[in-house]
């Protein structure tokens, strides 16, 4: 996460002319005009977020094939079955 006081570095990024022009056009269409730099930073953050989400989804997918995990999950569900039923009855009232 970034915040105030976070050290920033400067790097050169090479973009194709059509891509750069599209970014400028999109920025110009927005009510709240931002810089190309801000646009790129936000885009990178979004991409990082998507990649982290894919990584997390992959880990959950692995869990669905893990027989030990499935056994543990089943045991937990069985342990809470009674209290879940009581909670459901309470919420219906």
C-alpha positions in Angstrom: 0.0 0.0 0.0 1.2 3.5 -0.8 0.8 6.4 1.5 2.3 9.8 2.1 6.0 9.7 2.7 6.5 6.6 0.6 9.7 6.9 -1.3 9.1 7.1 -5.1 11.4 6.0 -7.9 11.5 7.3 -11.4 11.6 4.9 -14.3 11.2 5.4 -18.0 8.3 3.6 -19.6 8.0 3.2 -23.4 4.6 3.1 -24.8 3.5 2.7 -28.4 2.2 6.0 -29.8 -1.4 4.7 -30.3 -1.5 3.4 -26.7 -0.2 6.8 -25.4 -2.7 8.7 -27.5 -5.6 6.5 -26.3 -4.5 7.1 -22.7 -4.4 10.9 -23.3 -7.8 10.7 -25.0 -9.4 8.8 -22.1 -7.9 11.2 -19.5 -9.2 14.1 -21.5 -12.8 12.6 -21.4 -12.8 12.3 -17.7 -14.5 15.0 -15.6 -11.6 14.7 -13.0 -8.5 15.2 -15.2 -5.5 13.2 -14.0 -2.0 13.0 -15.3 -0.7 10.2 -17.5 1.5 9.2 -14.6 -1.5 8.8 -12.3 -3.3 6.8 -14.9 -0.4 4.4 -15.3 0.0 4.1 -11.5 -3.7 3.3 -11.1 -3.5 0.8 -13.9 -0.5 -1.0 -12.4 -2.3 -1.2 -9.0 -5.4 -2.6 -10.7 -3.3 -5.2 -12.6 -1.4 -6.2 -9.4 -4.8 -6.6 -7.6 -6.1 -8.8 -10.4 -2.9 -11.0 -10.3 -3.1 -11.4 -6.5 -6.8 -12.4 -6.9 -5.9 -15.0 -9.5 -3.2 -16.3 -7.1 -5.7 -16.5 -4.3 -8.3 -18.2 -6.5 -5.7 -20.8 -7.5 -4.9 -21.6 -3.9 -8.6 -22.1 -3.1 -8.9 -24.3 -6.2 -6.0 -26.4 -4.8 -7.9 -26.7 -1.5 -10.9 -28.2 -3.3 -8.7 -31.1 -4.5 -7.0 -31.6 -1.1 -8.6 -34.6 0.6 -7.2 -33.7 4.0 -8.7 -30.3 3.8 -12.1 -31.7 2.6 -12.2 -34.1 5.6 -11.4 -31.3 8.0 -14.1 -29.0 6.4 -16.6 -31.8 6.7 -15.8 -32.4 10.4 -16.2 -28.7 11.1 -19.5 -28.6 9.2 -20.8 -31.5 11.3 -19.6 -29.9 14.5 -21.6 -26.7 13.8 -24.6 -28.4 12.2 -26.7 -28.2 15.5 -25.8 -24.6 16.3 -26.4 -23.6 12.6 -29.9 -25.1 12.9 -30.5 -23.2 16.1 -29.3 -19.9 14.5 -31.6 -20.5 11.5 -34.6 -21.0 13.8 -33.7 -17.9 15.8 -33.4 -15.8 12.6 -36.8 -17.0 11.3 -38.6 -15.7 14.5 
